[in-house]
Amino acid sequence: MGGEKILVVDDEASVRGAVSQVLREDGHQVSAVASGEEALAVFGKEPYPLVVSDIRLGSMDGLELLKEIKRIHSDTEVVIMTGHASMDNAITAMRAGAYDYLVKPFEDLQLISNAASRAFEKIRLRAENRQLMETLKKQNDDLEHINQFLRDQASRDGLTGLYNHRYFQEAVQNELARSDRHNHPCSLIFMDVDFFKQYNDTHGHMAGDRLLHTLGKILTERLRSCAMVARYGGEEFVILLPETPKEGALVVAEKIRRRIEEHPFPGRDTQPDGKVTVSLGVVTFPQDGSNRVTLMQRADQALYRAKQDGRNRVCTGVE
């Protein structure tokens, strides 16, 4: 494939000239510059599909240039040139998004041609895939609806990795049926982060997300394997404890409450009492409800009472 535009960046004129010549002989349109700053000035006016850059460029190194290029135009592919002594940098560059690397001195000029050809093949395939997707969307109005449905069906919450609301509802239904068959109790714990809005408003939503992610890890680490933890929505979590009577569930809930109260969450000093806390509501099947809807309503009421009674506490369902 010939005629594509390539930007070559190297502060050594001999290397710059040799690489540019090889690529021009392959039929490419090549621009060559001697520094990262020059490269960005040229690239900013017109993004190139491929940039071939040395890793060492003086005041702006190739890694910085790579990151800036990816920030300006993420589809641009970057091939890094490095000496044998800088192989660690080449690996770092690959992790940062470089497509390939070439080691100087070049064993064979054909390696330069091959790297460019592979990069343009990737660019071509990506463009074809995008075109195919656009065509499919135009041909099938229902595609997005189907994809949305499939995404909704997924069982995991994206932020915490816990089970999601939909999956949990089905799991509770199945567990209640099993408990009923075997005449066993099972318990539910509803848990809500106290003053979560205040934490979000003070530290930002990203910090709030990190807090919820950490909570998810704490919950899964502290519970036995048969317990199921789900993110019920927002800052609310729910825990299903199979074959667990009320007394056992209360012990679990209190351990969770204390563990979270003691955890050194970043920014917790701005929260009331200088710590992140949770309120918990505990209910047990069948004494607090003989079906899923009743049981979950009672759990919600127990959680509400824990909030009303001053937060950072465990309340049970009305017996």
C-alpha positions in Angstrom: 0.0 0.0 0.0 1.7 3.2 -1.1 1.1 7.0 -0.8 0.4 7.2 2.9 1.8 10.1 5.0 4.5 9.4 7.5 6.2 11.8 10.0 9.8 10.8 10.8 11.3 12.3 14.0 15.0 12.0 14.9 17.6 14.5 16.0 20.4 12.7 14.0 20.3 14.0 10.4 21.9 10.8 9.1 19.3 8.5 10.7 16.5 10.9 9.8 17.6 10.9 6.1 18.1 7.2 5.8 14.7 6.3 7.3 13.0 8.9 5.2 14.7 7.7 2.1 13.6 4.0 2.7 10.0 5.0 3.2 9.9 7.4 0.2 11.3 4.6 -2.0 8.3 2.5 -0.7 6.1 5.2 -2.2 5.1 7.0 1.0 4.8 10.8 1.5 7.4 11.5 4.2 8.0 14.6 6.3 11.1 14.6 8.6 11.8 16.8 11.6 14.6 17.0 14.2 12.7 17.4 17.5 9.6 16.6 19.4 8.6 20.2 19.5 8.8 20.4 15.7 6.9 17.2 15.4 4.0 18.5 17.5 3.9 21.7 15.5 3.6 19.8 12.3 1.3 17.1 13.7 -1.0 19.7 15.3 -1.7 21.2 11.9 -2.4 17.8 10.2 -2.4 14.5 12.1 -0.4 11.8 10.4 -1.6 8.2 10.4 2.0 7.0 11.2 4.8 8.6 13.1 8.3 7.0 13.3 10.2 8.6 16.2 13.5 8.1 18.0 13.1 7.5 21.8 15.8 10.1 22.6 15.0 13.6 21.3 16.7 16.0 23.7 14.3 18.3 25.6 11.2 16.3 24.7 11.8 12.6 24.6 10.0 10.1 22.4 7.8 8.9 25.2 6.4 12.4 25.8 5.9 12.8 22.1 4.1 9.5 21.9 1.7 10.5 24.7 1.0 13.9 23.1 0.4 12.3 19.7 -2.0 9.8 21.2 -3.8 12.6 23.1 -4.2 14.7 19.9 -5.2 11.8 17.6 -5.5 8.4 19.3 -5.7 6.5 16.0 -2.2 7.5 14.9 0.2 4.6 15.1 3.7 5.3 16.5 6.8 3.2 15.7 9.6 3.9 18.2 13.4 3.7 17.3 15.8 2.9 20.1 19.3 1.8 20.7 20.2 -1.6 22.2 20.9 0.2 25.6 17.4 1.6 25.7 15.3 -1.5 25.3 13.5 -0.9 28.6 12.3 2.4 27.1 11.0 0.6 24.1 8.9 -1.7 26.3 7.6 1.3 28.2 6.7 2.9 24.9 4.8 -0.2 23.8 2.8 -0.2 27.1 2.1 3.5 26.5 0.5 2.7 23.1 3.4 2.5 20.6 2.6 0.0 17.8 6.1 -1.3 17.3 9.8 -0.6 17.8 13.0 -0.7 15.7 16.5 -1.2 17.2 19.4 0.9 15.9 21.7 0.3 14.3 19.3 -1.3 11.8 20.3 -4.9 10.8 18.3 -4.6 7.6 16.6 -1.6 6.0 13.8 -3.9 5.1 12.8 -3.9 8.8 11.8 -0.3 8.5 9.6 -1.0 5.5 8.1 -4.0 7.2 7.2 -2.0 10.3 5.5 0.7 8.3 3.6 -1.9 6.2 2.3 -3.7 9.3 1.2 -0.4 10.9 -0.7 0.7 7.8 -2.3 -2.7 7.6 -3.6 -2.3 11.1 -4.8 1.2 10.2 -6.6 -0.2 7.1 -8.2 -3.0 9.1 -9.4 -0.6 11.7 -10.9 1.7 9.1 -12.6 -1.3 7.4 -14.0 -2.4 10.7 -15.4 1.0 11.5 -17.0 1.1 8.0 -18.5 -2.3 8.5 -20.0 -1.3 11.9 -21.5 1.9 10.4 -23.0 -0.2 7.6 -24.4 -2.7 10.0 -26.0 0.1 12.1 -27.6 1.6 9.1 -28.9 -1.8 7.9 -30.3 -2.8 11.3 -32.1 -0.2 13.4 -32.6 -2.8 16.1 -28.9 -3.5 16.6 -28.4 -0.9 19.3 -31.5 -2.1 21.1 -30.3 -5.6 21.1 -26.8 -4.6 22.3 -28.4 -2.6 25.1 -30.5 -5.6 26.1 -27.4 -7.8 26.1 -25.5 -5.3 28.2 -28.4 -5.1 30.7 -28.4 -8.8 30.9 -24.8 -9.0 32.1 -24.6 -10.0 35.7 -21.8 -7.8 37.0 -21.8 -4.2 38.1 -19.1 -2.3 36.1 -17.7 -0.2 38.9 -17.4 -2.6 41.7 -17.3 -6.0 40.0 -20.0 -7.2 42.3 -23.3 -8.8 41.1 -25.8 -6.3 39.9 -29.4 -5.6 40.9 -30.9 -7.7 38.1 -28.8 -10.8 38.9 -29.3 -10.4 42.6 -33.1 -10.4 42.3 -33.0 -13.7 40.5 -30.5 -15.1 43.1 -32.8 -14.1 46.0 -35.8 -15.7 44.3 -33.8 -19.0 43.8 -32.4 -19.0 47.3 -35.8 -18.4 48.9 -37.3 -21.4 47.0 -34.3 -23.6 48.1 -34.6 -22.5 51.7 -38.4 -23.2 51.6 -37.8 -26.7 50.2 -35.2 -27.6 52.8 -36.9 -25.7 55.7 -33.8 -23.6 56.2 -33.6 -19.9 57.2 -31.7 -17.4 55.0 -30.9 -13.7 55.7 -30.5 -10.5 53.8 -28.5 -7.5 54.8 -29.2 -4.1 53.1 -26.3 -1.6 53.5 -26.1 2.1 52.6 -23.1 4.4 52.8 -23.8 7.3 55.3 -23.6 10.8 54.0 -22.3 9.6 50.6 -23.5 12.7 48.8 -21.4 14.8 51.2 -18.3 12.7 50.4 -19.0 13.0 46.6 -19.5 16.8 46.9 -16.3 17.2 48.9 -13.9 14.9 47.0 -15.5 14.5 43.6 -17.3 11.6 41.8 -14.1 9.8 40.9 -13.1 9.6 44.6 -16.7 8.5 45.4 -16.4 5.7 42.8 -13.1 4.6 44.3 -14.7 4.5 47.7 -17.5 2.2 46.4 -15.0 0.0 44.6 -13.0 -0.4 47.9 -16.3 -1.1 49.8 -17.0 -3.9 47.3 -13.6 -5.4 48.0 -14.0 -5.2 51.8 -17.4 -6.9 51.6 -16.2 -9.8 49.4 -13.1 -10.3 51.5 -14.9 -10.5 54.8 -17.7 -12.9 53.8 -17.7 -16.7 53.5 -17.8 -18.0 49.9 -21.5 -19.0 49.9 -22.5 -15.4 50.7 -23.5 -13.2 47.7 -22.8 -9.5 47.5 -24.4 -7.2 45.0 -24.4 -3.5 44.3 -28.1 -2.7 44.6 -27.8 0.8 43.2 -25.9 4.0 43.9 -24.2 3.7 47.3 -26.5 0.8 48.4 -25.3 -2.8 48.7 -27.1 -6.0 49.5 -25.8 -9.3 50.9 -27.5 -12.7 50.7 -26.6 -15.2 53.5 -27.9 -18.7 52.7 -28.7 -21.0 55.6 -28.1 -18.2 58.1 -30.5 -17.4 61.0 -31.1 -13.8 62.3 -28.4 -14.1 65.1 -25.7 -15.1 62.6 -26.7 -12.4 60.2 -26.5 -9.7 62.9 -23.0 -10.9 63.8 -22.0 -10.5 60.1 -23.6 -7.1 59.8 -21.9 -5.8 63.0 -18.5 -7.1 61.8 -19.0 -5.3 58.4 -20.1 -2.1 60.2 -17.0 -2.0 62.4 -14.6 -3.0 59.6 -15.8 -0.1 57.4 -15.8 2.4 60.3 -12.2 1.5 61.0 -11.0 1.5 57.3 -8.7 4.5 56.5 -10.6 5.7 53.4 -8.9 8.7 51.8 -10.7 11.9 52.8 -12.7 10.3 55.6 -11.7 13.1 58.0 -14.1 15.4 56.2 -17.1 13.1 57.0 -19.2 13.4 60.1 -17.2 11.9 63.1 -14.1 11.8 60.8 -14.9 8.4 59.3 -16.8 6.7 56.5 -19.7 4.7 58.0 -22.6 2.5 56.8 -26.1 1.8 58.1 -27.4 -1.8 57.8 -30.8 -3.5 57.9 -31.0 -7.2 58.6 -34.0 -9.5 57.8 -34.5 -13.3 57.8 -36.6 -15.7 55.8 -39.2 -16.8 56.7 -39.8 -14.9 59.9 -39.6 -11.4 58.3 -41.3 -12.3 55.1 -42.3 -15.5 53.2 -41.6 -14.1 49.7 -39.0 -11.9 48.0 -41.0 -8.7 47.7 -42.1 -8.7 51.4 -38.6 -9.6 52.6 -36.9 -6.9 50.6 -39.4 -4.3 51.7 -38.7 -5.3 55.3 -35.0 -5.1 54.7 -35.5 -1.6 53.3 -37.5 -0.6 56.3 -34.9 -1.9 58.7 -32.2 0.1 56.8 -34.4 3.2 57.0 -34.7 2.8 60.7 -30.9 2.5 61.1 -30.7 5.8 59.2 -33.4 7.4 61.3 -31.8 6.2 64.6 -28.6 8.0 63.9 -26.7 6.0 61.2 -23.6 3.8 61.6 -25.7 1.1 63.2 -27.5 -2.2 62.5 -31.3 -2.6 62.7 -33.5 -5.7 62.2 -36.8 -6.3 60.6 -39.9 -6.0 62.7 -40.8 -9.4 64.2 
